Amino acid sequence: MPHKGAFVLIWLTACAFAATANAASSVPLSELYPGDAGIASDPSVILAEDFEGERFDAWDNRGAQDGALELERDPSNVHGGKQSVRMTATLGKDNGSYLFKRFDGHDDVYARFYVKFAEDCDYVHHFVHLVAENNANKWPSGGAGLLPAGDAKFSTGLEPTGKWGRYPPPGAWNFYSYWWQMKGAPDGKYWGNSFEPKTPVVPERGRWYCVEMRLTANTPPNADGEQAFWIDGVPVGRFGGINWRNTDALKVNAFWLLFYVTGQSTKNPINRVYFDDIVVATRYVGPKTDRR
């Protein structure tokens, strides 16, 4: 896999992490809406997608060649309801697929999604992102190898990484982030920096996980920005002391549900992943609760 820059790690205890996670509210949003019923109506919700419709109308843009992005109806590959979304990457044909949503900017955004890697899914090149960008386009923009300006863009992707075969497929969860103060690579370019929890967490293929990520902008000029993630409601990694931006006009304003696979990450001809029950909000969401 390509070089991902220097590794940065600031580890806080699970107790401190949990306390901060609930700072916006003492009750997870999901507990107010059992089974996620009606959660889209909450004023803190930016996007709620359960893939029960026939189209992808909630999204601004999608990347899909034939067969790369499809609704899935096999009950064994659906988390809630009757449908999920299946993304397929076929080497020599495409690099997978994505769904992209642009929204009004916020300084603190959470994204919860359920994900299941197919039992034969190999390593992934890039995965799910939250983005802050001084750009009104309704589609994702590139920037690989480039250092973004402090008033232009920062982003983070919660991704599984194999660390050159150290972890089994699909790899261990880590943040892969771009921002104006990230460290460069030996080749003089900027390939993002990785933030890894002290204890690696490798998802098991063939089962559903509730994954939630948080991106908190800093207060310029202070380096008080953060990012954090939870797996099945358990805090796994929190990383602070980050100077994401040099102006508070740059805010988190996009969610990128991405499944990007290349020949650098795998030799498998076909790789698949399933997503379901997505909620993007300005407060902690938490795993779905049972209907009462």
BATI-221411 format. One record per residue (C-alpha): x, y, z; residue in three letters; residue number from 1. Coordinates in nm, 4 decimals, always signed. Each point is the difference from the previous one (the first is absolute). Layout:
N
SITE         px         py         pz   resn   resi
SITE          X          Y          Z    ala    NUM
...
***
This chain:
292
SITE         px         py         pz   resn   resi
SITE    +0.0000    +0.0000    +0.0000    met      1
SITE    +0.1222    +0.3597    -0.0630    pro      2
SITE    +0.1851    +0.1996    +0.2573    his      3
SITE    -0.2379    +0.1793    +0.2384    lys      4
SITE    +0.2403    +0.2456    +0.1588    gly      5
SITE    +0.1063    +0.0263    +0.3597    ala      6
SITE    -0.2044    -0.1560    +0.2748    phe      7
SITE    -0.1506    +0.2199    +0.2670    val      8
SITE    -0.1545    -0.1335    +0.3176    leu      9
SITE    -0.1608    +0.1644    +0.3005    ile     10
SITE    -0.1724    -0.2597    +0.2151    trp     11
SITE    -0.2498    +0.0800    +0.2711    leu     12
SITE    -0.1643    -0.2460    +0.2364    thr     13
SITE    -0.3369    -0.1534    -0.0806    ala     14
SITE    -0.1600    +0.1740    +0.2982    cys     15
SITE    +0.1123    +0.3442    -0.1080    ala     16
SITE    -0.0991    -0.0824    -0.3574    phe     17
SITE    -0.3505    -0.1045    +0.0998    ala     18
SITE    -0.0488    +0.3145    +0.2064    ala     19
SITE    +0.0960    +0.2214    -0.2926    thr     20
SITE    -0.2112    -0.2007    -0.2428    ala     21
SITE    -0.3076    +0.0812    +0.2030    asn     22
SITE    +0.0850    +0.3662    +0.0522    ala     23
SITE    -0.2525    +0.1098    -0.2634    ala     24
SITE    -0.2734    -0.2060    +0.1642    ser     25
SITE    -0.0256    -0.2434    +0.2887    ser     26
SITE    -0.2166    -0.2318    -0.2113    val     27
SITE    +0.1102    -0.1477    -0.3362    pro     28
SITE    -0.2260    +0.1148    -0.2795    leu     29
SITE    -0.0885    -0.3591    -0.0922    ser     30
SITE    -0.1572    -0.0556    +0.3425    glu     31
SITE    -0.2547    +0.2718    -0.0742    leu     32
SITE    -0.1056    -0.1760    -0.3213    tyr     33
SITE    -0.0228    -0.3775    +0.0560    pro     34
SITE    +0.0718    -0.1871    -0.3205    gly     35
SITE    +0.0971    +0.3405    -0.1501    asp     36
SITE    -0.3709    +0.0634    -0.0613    ala     37
SITE    -0.0451    +0.3734    -0.0552    gly     38
SITE    +0.3666    +0.0810    +0.0551    ile     39
SITE    +0.0174    +0.1983    -0.3258    ala     40
SITE    -0.2350    +0.2605    +0.1519    ser     41
SITE    +0.2355    +0.0864    +0.2859    asp     42
SITE    +0.1460    +0.3511    -0.0439    pro     43
SITE    +0.3513    -0.1306    +0.0617    ser     44
SITE    -0.0177    -0.2462    -0.2926    val     45
SITE    +0.1654    +0.0964    -0.3279    ile     46
SITE    -0.0548    -0.3264    -0.1870    leu     47
SITE    -0.1902    -0.3203    +0.0774    ala     48
SITE    +0.0146    -0.2804    -0.2556    glu     49
SITE    -0.1314    -0.3536    +0.0478    asp     50
SITE    +0.0003    -0.0898    -0.3735    phe     51
SITE    -0.3622    -0.1114    +0.0101    glu     52
SITE    -0.0912    +0.2076    -0.3077    gly     53
SITE    +0.0573    -0.0797    -0.3645    glu     54
SITE    +0.2374    +0.2886    -0.0716    arg     55
SITE    +0.2803    +0.1957    +0.1623    phe     56
SITE    -0.1832    +0.3320    +0.0152    asp     57
SITE    +0.1474    +0.1032    +0.3367    ala     58
SITE    +0.3466    +0.0219    -0.1556    trp     59
SITE    +0.1499    +0.2730    -0.2183    asp     60
SITE    +0.2305    -0.2190    -0.2036    asn     61
SITE    +0.0863    -0.3642    -0.0555    arg     62
SITE    +0.2758    -0.1788    -0.1848    gly     63
SITE    -0.1054    -0.3256    -0.1505    ala     64
SITE    +0.0640    -0.2012    -0.3089    gln     65
SITE    -0.2366    -0.2866    -0.0734    asp     66
SITE    -0.0150    -0.2312    +0.3008    gly     67
SITE    +0.2265    +0.2117    +0.2247    ala     68
SITE    -0.2838    +0.1588    +0.1998    leu     69
SITE    -0.3215    -0.1938    +0.0556    glu     70
SITE    -0.2738    -0.0470    +0.2547    leu     71
SITE    +0.0375    -0.3323    +0.1798    glu     72
SITE    -0.3073    -0.2076    +0.0905    arg     73
SITE    +0.1551    -0.3243    +0.1227    asp     74
SITE    -0.1062    -0.0066    +0.3703    pro     75
SITE    +0.3403    -0.1349    +0.1008    ser     76
SITE    +0.1581    +0.3227    -0.1291    asn     77
SITE    -0.2549    +0.2461    +0.1400    val     78
SITE    +0.0349    +0.1502    +0.3457    his     79
SITE    -0.3414    +0.1622    +0.0446    gly     80
SITE    -0.3187    -0.0065    -0.2049    gly     81
SITE    +0.0020    -0.1723    -0.3367    lys     82
SITE    +0.2884    +0.1680    -0.1819    gln     83
SITE    +0.3576    +0.1169    +0.0407    ser     84
SITE    +0.2451    +0.1305    -0.2597    val     85
SITE    +0.2689    -0.2173    -0.1556    arg     86
SITE    +0.3192    +0.1480    -0.1417    met     87
SITE    +0.2154    -0.2194    -0.2228    thr     88
SITE    +0.3515    +0.0637    -0.1276    ala     89
SITE    +0.1073    -0.1994    -0.3060    thr     90
SITE    +0.3676    +0.0248    -0.0934    leu     91
SITE    +0.0530    +0.0972    -0.3612    gly     92
SITE    -0.3496    +0.1487    -0.0168    lys     93
SITE    -0.0386    +0.2481    +0.2864    asp     94
SITE    +0.1301    +0.0949    +0.3442    asn     95
SITE    -0.3295    -0.0485    +0.1837    gly     96
SITE    -0.2578    +0.2685    +0.0638    ser     97
SITE    -0.1178    +0.2799    +0.2282    tyr     98
SITE    -0.2901    +0.2139    +0.1159    leu     99
SITE    +0.0661    +0.3669    +0.0803    phe    100
SITE    -0.2003    +0.2540    +0.1999    lys    101
SITE    +0.0783    +0.3728    +0.0301    arg    102
SITE    -0.1685    +0.1952    +0.2834    phe    103
SITE    +0.0151    +0.3283    +0.1894    asp    104
SITE    +0.3208    +0.0227    +0.1991    gly    105
SITE    +0.0395    -0.0891    +0.3687    his    106
SITE    +0.2912    -0.0001    +0.2432    asp    107
SITE    -0.0830    -0.3395    +0.1511    asp    108
SITE    -0.1467    -0.2884    -0.2022    val    109
SITE    -0.0686    -0.3670    +0.0772    tyr    110
SITE    -0.0593    -0.2690    -0.2617    ala    111
SITE    -0.1388    -0.3390    +0.0978    arg    112
SITE    -0.0191    -0.2805    -0.2526    phe    113
SITE    -0.0425    -0.3768    +0.0048    tyr    114
SITE    +0.2459    -0.1924    -0.2118    val    115
SITE    +0.0613    -0.3609    -0.0941    lys    116
SITE    +0.3032    -0.1129    -0.1990    phe    117
SITE    -0.0665    -0.3012    -0.2221    ala    118
SITE    +0.1668    -0.3166    +0.1280    glu    119
SITE    +0.2501    +0.0084    -0.2874    asp    120
SITE    +0.0601    +0.3771    +0.0043    cys    121
SITE    +0.3684    +0.0869    -0.0096    asp    122
SITE    +0.1819    +0.3208    +0.0977    tyr    123
SITE    -0.1571    +0.3376    -0.0772    val    124
SITE    +0.1823    +0.3031    -0.1389    his    125
SITE    -0.2335    +0.2730    +0.1359    his    126
SITE    -0.3268    -0.0020    +0.1925    phe    127
SITE    -0.2569    +0.2280    +0.1706    val    128
SITE    +0.0832    +0.3729    +0.0344    his    129
SITE    -0.1177    +0.3195    +0.1663    leu    130
SITE    +0.1148    +0.3096    -0.1892    val    131
SITE    +0.0318    +0.3727    +0.0641    ala    132
SITE    +0.0457    +0.1836    -0.3280    glu    133
SITE    -0.0261    +0.3527    -0.1302    asn    134
SITE    -0.1850    -0.1336    -0.3016    asn    135
SITE    -0.3716    -0.0043    -0.0812    ala    136
SITE    +0.0261    -0.2799    -0.2566    asn    137
SITE    -0.2365    -0.2910    +0.0474    lys    138
SITE    +0.2704    -0.2550    -0.0716    trp    139
SITE    +0.3227    -0.1071    +0.1750    pro    140
SITE    +0.3302    +0.1603    -0.0965    ser    141
SITE    +0.3475    -0.1467    -0.0100    gly    142
SITE    +0.3238    +0.1215    +0.1517    gly    143
SITE    +0.2156    -0.3104    +0.0455    ala    144
SITE    +0.3632    +0.0953    +0.0528    gly    145
SITE    -0.0801    +0.3680    +0.0567    leu    146
SITE    +0.0077    +0.2135    +0.3148    leu    147
SITE    -0.3351    +0.1831    +0.0290    pro    148
SITE    -0.0091    +0.3648    +0.1047    ala    149
SITE    -0.1178    +0.0702    +0.3550    gly    150
SITE    -0.3046    +0.1861    -0.1299    asp    151
SITE    -0.0820    -0.2463    -0.2785    ala    152
SITE    -0.0441    -0.3572    +0.1217    lys    153
SITE    +0.0532    -0.2664    +0.2621    phe    154
SITE    -0.1352    -0.3541    +0.0065    ser    155
SITE    +0.0220    -0.3277    +0.1813    thr    156
SITE    -0.0845    -0.3524    -0.1047    gly    157
SITE    -0.0743    -0.2854    +0.2390    leu    158
SITE    +0.1635    -0.2879    -0.1795    glu    159
SITE    +0.1273    -0.3535    +0.0525    pro    160
SITE    +0.3722    -0.0224    -0.0747    thr    161
SITE    +0.2027    -0.3167    -0.0448    gly    162
SITE    +0.3294    +0.1756    +0.0822    lys    163
SITE    +0.1767    -0.1956    -0.2730    trp    164
SITE    -0.1371    -0.3363    +0.1140    gly    165
SITE    +0.0383    +0.0528    +0.3752    arg    166
SITE    -0.3753    -0.0421    +0.0522    tyr    167
SITE    -0.2325    -0.2465    -0.1750    pro    168
SITE    -0.2544    +0.1321    -0.2534    pro    169
SITE    -0.1701    +0.2359    -0.0035    pro    170
SITE    +0.2507    +0.1546    +0.2455    gly    171
SITE    -0.0061    +0.1930    +0.3289    ala    172
SITE    -0.2075    +0.3160    +0.0437    trp    173
SITE    +0.1859    +0.3298    -0.0165    asn    174
SITE    -0.0569    +0.3603    -0.1005    phe    175
SITE    +0.1639    +0.1176    -0.3218    tyr    176
SITE    +0.0023    +0.3808    +0.0028    ser    177
SITE    +0.0953    +0.2955    -0.2204    tyr    178
SITE    +0.0444    +0.3525    +0.1383    trp    179
SITE    +0.2245    +0.3010    -0.0373    trp    180
SITE    +0.2445    -0.1013    +0.2756    gln    181
SITE    +0.0374    -0.3694    -0.0809    met    182
SITE    +0.3477    -0.1468    -0.0368    lys    183
SITE    +0.1413    -0.0640    -0.3428    gly    184
SITE    +0.1366    -0.3220    -0.1449    ala    185
SITE    +0.3628    -0.0728    -0.0918    pro    186
SITE    -0.0857    +0.0573    -0.3674    asp    187
SITE    -0.0845    +0.3635    +0.0773    gly    188
SITE    -0.3727    -0.0496    -0.0505    lys    189
SITE    -0.2859    -0.0161    +0.2492    tyr    190
SITE    -0.1776    -0.3329    +0.0174    trp    191
SITE    -0.1970    +0.0559    +0.3193    gly    192
SITE    +0.0813    -0.0966    +0.3578    asn    193
SITE    -0.1295    -0.3019    +0.1888    ser    194
SITE    -0.1471    +0.0065    +0.3527    phe    195
SITE    -0.0073    -0.3456    +0.1572    glu    196
SITE    -0.1403    -0.1161    +0.3352    pro    197
SITE    +0.2442    -0.1572    +0.2422    lys    198
SITE    -0.1708    -0.3374    -0.0340    thr    199
SITE    -0.0745    -0.1009    -0.3623    pro    200
SITE    -0.3609    -0.0878    -0.0756    val    201
SITE    -0.0495    -0.2225    -0.3054    val    202
SITE    -0.3593    -0.0555    -0.1170    pro    203
SITE    -0.1062    -0.3545    -0.0668    glu    204
SITE    -0.1238    -0.0556    -0.3525    arg    205
SITE    -0.3537    -0.1268    -0.0481    gly    206
SITE    -0.1623    +0.1817    +0.2963    arg    207
SITE    -0.1612    +0.3376    +0.0570    trp    208
SITE    +0.1636    +0.2751    +0.2047    tyr    209
SITE    -0.1342    +0.3310    +0.1226    cys    210
SITE    +0.2714    +0.2551    -0.0744    val    211
SITE    -0.0133    +0.3643    +0.1054    glu    212
SITE    +0.2537    +0.2718    -0.0693    met    213
SITE    +0.0232    +0.3565    +0.1269    arg    214
SITE    +0.1867    +0.2957    -0.1506    leu    215
SITE    +0.0344    +0.3125    +0.2158    thr    216
SITE    +0.1530    +0.3138    -0.1485    ala    217
SITE    +0.2507    +0.2050    +0.1973    asn    218
SITE    -0.0469    +0.3589    +0.1174    thr    219
SITE    +0.2590    +0.1968    -0.2014    pro    220
SITE    +0.2799    +0.0584    +0.0765    pro    221
SITE    -0.0191    -0.2672    +0.2714    asn    222
SITE    +0.0861    -0.3648    -0.0586    ala    223
SITE    -0.3102    -0.1305    +0.1790    asp    224
SITE    -0.1563    -0.2029    -0.2809    gly    225
SITE    -0.0794    -0.3679    +0.0451    glu    226
SITE    -0.1164    -0.3177    -0.1663    gln    227
SITE    -0.1362    -0.3154    +0.1588    ala    228
SITE    -0.1733    -0.3257    -0.0839    phe    229
SITE    -0.2090    -0.2714    +0.1602    trp    230
SITE    -0.0649    -0.3615    -0.1018    ile    231
SITE    -0.3331    -0.1450    +0.1136    asp    232
SITE    -0.0333    +0.2893    +0.2422    gly    233
SITE    +0.3379    -0.0637    +0.1646    val    234
SITE    +0.2600    +0.2808    -0.0166    pro    235
SITE    +0.3062    -0.1177    -0.1897    val    236
SITE    +0.2066    +0.3024    -0.0980    gly    237
SITE    +0.0072    +0.3690    +0.0829    arg    238
SITE    +0.2663    +0.2381    -0.1301    phe    239
SITE    +0.0257    +0.3642    +0.1007    gly    240
SITE    +0.2299    +0.2999    -0.0196    gly    241
SITE    -0.0565    +0.0440    -0.3747    ile    242
SITE    +0.0078    +0.3348    -0.1829    asn    243
SITE    -0.2327    -0.0911    -0.2863    trp    244
SITE    -0.0527    +0.3537    -0.1371    arg    245
SITE    +0.1156    +0.3615    +0.0274    asn    246
SITE    -0.3471    +0.1542    -0.0373    thr    247
SITE    -0.3301    -0.0870    +0.1636    asp    248
SITE    -0.1716    +0.0615    -0.3348    ala    249
SITE    +0.1180    -0.3460    -0.1085    leu    250
SITE    -0.2470    -0.2531    +0.1396    lys    251
SITE    -0.0838    -0.3692    -0.0327    val    252
SITE    -0.2436    -0.0107    -0.2909    asn    253
SITE    +0.0085    -0.3377    -0.1756    ala    254
SITE    -0.0384    -0.3718    +0.0639    phe    255
SITE    +0.1590    -0.2431    -0.2441    trp    256
SITE    -0.1098    -0.3636    +0.0197    leu    257
SITE    +0.2905    -0.1452    -0.1941    leu    258
SITE    +0.1198    -0.3455    -0.0964    phe    259
SITE    +0.3195    +0.0467    -0.2008    tyr    260
SITE    +0.2159    -0.2978    -0.0954    val    261
SITE    +0.3043    -0.0136    -0.2270    thr    262
SITE    +0.2545    -0.2528    -0.1168    gly    263
SITE    +0.2343    +0.1463    +0.2622    gln    264
SITE    -0.2320    -0.1100    +0.2796    ser    265
SITE    -0.1117    -0.3407    -0.1303    thr    266
SITE    +0.0460    -0.2633    -0.2664    lys    267
SITE    -0.3527    -0.1344    +0.0517    asn    268
SITE    -0.1946    +0.0484    -0.3229    pro    269
SITE    -0.3220    +0.0902    +0.1844    ile    270
SITE    -0.0531    +0.1588    +0.3429    asn    271
SITE    -0.3312    +0.0947    +0.1639    arg    272
SITE    -0.1250    +0.1949    +0.2987    val    273
SITE    -0.3512    +0.0719    +0.1324    tyr    274
SITE    -0.1249    +0.3172    +0.1731    phe    275
SITE    -0.3258    +0.0685    +0.1819    asp    276
SITE    -0.1725    +0.2266    +0.2561    asp    277
SITE    +0.2050    +0.3170    -0.0405    ile    278
SITE    -0.0513    +0.3089    +0.2170    val    279
SITE    +0.2101    +0.3171    -0.0245    val    280
SITE    -0.0716    +0.2475    +0.2799    ala    281
SITE    +0.1389    +0.2749    +0.2190    thr    282
SITE    -0.0138    -0.2193    +0.3117    arg    283
SITE    +0.0975    -0.3528    +0.0960    tyr    284
SITE    -0.2377    -0.2521    -0.1607    val    285
SITE    +0.0887    -0.3407    +0.1445    gly    286
SITE    -0.1078    -0.3481    -0.1152    pro    287
SITE    -0.3603    -0.0639    -0.0961    lys    288
SITE    -0.2226    -0.0943    +0.2904    thr    289
SITE    -0.2882    -0.2476    -0.0034    asp    290
SITE    -0.3473    +0.1279    -0.0788    arg    291
SITE    -0.2100    +0.0282    +0.3110    arg    292
***
